[in-house]
Amino acid sequence: MRLRVEFTTEPFDLEEPPPHAVAARDLVESADLDAVDVGPFGNSAEGGAEVVLDAVDELLRRSLASGATRISLQVSVVGGAPEETGKAGA
């Protein structure tokens, strides 16, 4: 399965990127993700499910540790079939 993650970290600073935004940017740029798009008001990247989920975990941890007070996150399936979990409704 292929996933797309879109996220923003707050608080915003229009003068220069705050440490939490730099931490998030560095993570997505160094991870084994593709279609990476980093911008001042939102970021996105795509990749295999495990790579994206691992990156999201680390993104949350690094951004919060670097001062983020809010992280808005959306994950979408963009290719392949969802894997069977063996759980009804999952």
Secondary structure, 3 states (H helix, E strand, C coil): CEEEEEEEEECCCCCCCCHHHHHHHHHHHHCCCEEEEECCCCEEEEEEHHHHHHHHHHHHHHHHHCCCCEEEEEEEEEECCCCCCCCCCC
